[in-house]
């Protein structure tokens, strides 16, 4: 009992703001070590955000089973964060799960651009899965060998399917929150080795903004096959005439409704031009996210909920006053998106251009059977 009390007190100790800023500077420097010329793509930026999601499926517990094929590619983050764990625990008195969430939080903060003062704060109090296991974990416990204290192998949503049911069941998301969290793909790249898909969602994947929705809604898309040795044939969407921009079925489900068989949309007209598909009930929400400010506000709400999954957390600024410097990236020589590419991005049409007011904020295994799947489901109230 005494050990449990001490672990609980340690997990919820208040970290100093200076210490968190030091770790933030270290993570930003790591993000900036690898930047793709021309696009500004930062592999570690996207990977930190992906790790935060994968760790929080079920609960945010700092355990990632690297034998689980759903986690392919996350070794990039673990190679950076793993050597930091002991120092993080000693300096902050927080958990490894808190470090994983902090890396995702820092990545999101960075991707919002230079000078952006966040109006939301990092929260802590997650418990690592070996703490939950107690003596069952053993002295040689390896957090990269299991996904949870229950020793379950986490199953993530299939890219061929709509994300809405999964995000509601595993995170308690509303459809608006799911539509917003999918916008994180704006800083990502698909990898044949990790998912069987390839391509960029947008041309300059380095800033969290509404470009994901502007690209998806403003041009026609048709389905195409992506073939890899590991995953076989997967379906994705490209522009007729070709370029590197691609979208997944799960992305297109934000704006159109379809049924598919093993990923292939059943209706030929729909799969040859998404404009011939029935509209999804979340289309208006996705349209509103073409405006950067509307998207960012909704993304913050969804992201904070995601990286808190399973815990009631303490916000770092609840007992200590946080100034503007703490709420923005102040790392010396941080590169940011605009320092690497001249992307010419606009701010989108804005919520006053016929999209209505900003949407309200709320707080299984891939596939729907052996062969069949749905692209969407009805909007939850």
ABEGO torsion letter per residue (X at the ends): XAAAAAAAAAAABBBBAAAAAAAAAAAAAAAAABBBBGAGBBAAAAAAAAAAAAAABGBBAGBBBAABAAABGAAAAAAAAAAAAAAAAAAAGBBAAAAAAAAAAAAAAAAAEBGBBBABBBBBGBBBAAAAAEAAAEAABBAAABABAAGBBBBBBBAABBAAAAAAAAAGBBAAAAAAAAAAAAABBBBAAAAGBBEBABABBABBBAAAAAAAAABBBBBBBBBBAAAEBBBBBBBBGEBABBBBAAAAAAABBBBBBGGBBABAAAAABAAABBBBAAAAAAAAAABAAAAAAAAAAAAAAAAABGBBBBBAAAABBBBAAAABBABBGBAEAAAABBAGBBAEAEAAAGAEBBBBBBXXBBEBEAABBBABBBBBX
